Amino acid sequence: MEYDVRITVNGERYQARVPASLTLLRMLREVLHLTGTKEGCSIGECGACSVILDGKLVNACMVLAVECDGSVVRTVEGEGAMDKLSDLQQAFVDNHALQCGFCTPGMLMAARELLERKPDPTDDDIIEAMAGQICRCTGYETAIEAVRRVARKGQAGGGK
């Protein structure tokens, strides 16, 4: 069976007819051609497919597209602009918090959701927020430091 799904992704409205079994991850990548969200494990364990759905961080591989009808989604493509990195993206670059880049979209979304929910996170908050993200290249200290720097900058009036 197929269903019509109306969804807003990164501020743009989309409508698509999708099979009932299609995940949000597959809809983003294959139907909407937004390939920044990565497929890692397909069982909700690695965090590579993390997106912000109606203000909450979710693994897009574990959510059916039909469940998202009427929802608002933010993907890594909505972080920054083509000609300018966001504060968070720049902090990841400056702190060498990326290598192969496969986990980076999920890490950015986890960090962004944390900073929107809690602009002044403690180190424990940052560690907890990033716990669902698996990285085999950089480890986590550089990503945690990048989030710390953005949070401090926001406190000083810098922000996005």
C-alpha positions in Angstrom: 0.0 0.0 0.0 1.1 3.6 -0.7 0.3 6.8 1.2 0.7 10.5 0.5 3.2 12.1 2.9 3.5 15.8 3.3 6.6 16.8 5.1 8.7 20.0 5.6 12.4 19.4 5.3 14.9 22.2 6.0 12.1 24.7 5.5 11.0 23.3 2.1 7.6 21.5 1.7 7.5 18.2 0.0 4.8 15.8 -0.9 5.4 12.2 -2.0 3.5 9.0 -2.4 5.5 6.3 -0.6 5.1 2.6 0.3 4.0 2.0 3.9 7.3 0.3 4.7 9.5 3.1 3.5 11.7 4.6 6.3 12.3 8.3 6.7 15.9 7.6 5.9 15.0 6.1 2.5 12.5 8.9 1.8 15.1 11.5 2.5 17.8 9.8 0.4 15.9 8.1 -2.4 12.7 10.2 -2.9 13.8 13.7 -1.9 17.5 13.1 -2.9 18.9 14.6 0.3 21.9 12.3 0.7 23.6 14.0 3.6 21.9 11.7 6.1 23.9 8.5 6.1 22.8 4.9 6.4 25.1 3.0 8.8 23.7 0.1 10.6 20.0 0.3 9.7 19.0 -0.8 13.2 19.2 2.5 15.1 22.5 1.9 16.8 25.1 4.0 15.0 23.5 7.5 14.8 24.7 8.1 11.2 21.1 8.7 10.1 20.2 11.1 13.0 17.9 13.9 12.0 15.8 16.4 14.0 12.1 15.4 13.7 9.6 17.9 15.2 12.3 19.2 17.5 13.6 15.8 18.7 16.6 13.8 17.6 15.7 10.5 15.9 17.3 7.7 14.0 15.7 8.1 10.5 16.2 4.4 9.8 13.8 3.6 12.6 10.9 5.9 11.7 8.5 5.2 8.9 8.0 8.0 6.4 4.2 7.7 6.8 4.6 8.5 10.5 6.1 11.8 9.4 3.1 13.1 7.5 2.7 16.8 8.6 6.1 16.8 10.4 9.1 19.2 10.2 12.5 17.6 9.7 15.9 19.1 9.8 18.8 17.3 8.2 22.5 18.1 7.8 21.6 19.9 4.6 19.7 22.5 6.7 22.8 23.2 8.9 24.6 26.1 7.4 24.5 27.3 3.8 26.2 26.4 0.5 28.5 29.4 0.9 28.9 29.6 4.6 29.3 26.9 7.3 27.3 27.2 10.5 29.0 27.9 13.8 28.8 24.2 14.6 30.2 23.0 11.3 33.0 25.5 11.6 33.8 24.3 15.1 34.0 20.7 13.9 36.5 21.8 11.2 38.5 24.0 13.6 38.7 21.2 16.2 39.5 18.4 13.7 36.3 16.7 14.7 35.9 14.9 11.4 38.0 12.6 9.3 36.2 10.3 6.9 33.0 12.3 7.5 30.6 9.4 7.5 29.4 10.1 11.1 29.6 13.8 10.9 26.0 14.5 9.7 24.6 12.5 12.7 27.0 14.1 15.1 26.1 17.6 13.9 22.4 16.9 14.2 22.9 15.5 17.8 24.9 18.5 18.8 22.5 21.0 17.2 19.5 19.4 18.9 21.4 19.6 22.3 22.3 23.2 21.8 18.8 24.2 20.8 17.4 22.4 23.8 20.1 23.4 26.2 22.2 26.4 25.0 24.5 26.1 28.1 25.3 22.4 28.3 27.6 20.8 30.8 30.3 18.4 29.7 28.1 15.6 30.9 25.2 16.9 28.8 27.4 17.0 25.7 28.7 13.5 26.3 25.2 12.1 26.8 23.9 13.8 23.7 26.8 12.4 21.6 26.5 8.9 23.1 24.3 7.6 20.3 26.9 8.6 17.6 29.5 6.0 16.6 32.7 7.3 15.1 35.6 5.0 14.2 38.0 7.6 13.0 38.3 10.6 15.3 36.9 9.4 18.6 34.8 11.8 20.5 37.0 14.3 22.3 37.3 16.6 19.3 33.6 16.6 18.7 32.8 17.3 22.4 35.3 20.2 22.3 33.6 21.6 19.2 30.2 21.6 20.9 31.8 23.2 24.0 33.2 26.0 22.0 29.9 26.7 20.2 28.1 26.7 23.6 30.7 29.2 25.0 30.5 31.4 22.0 26.7 31.5 22.3 27.0 32.6 25.9 29.3 35.4 24.9 26.7 36.6 22.4 28.2 34.9 19.3 25.7 32.1 18.5 24.9 31.0 15.0 
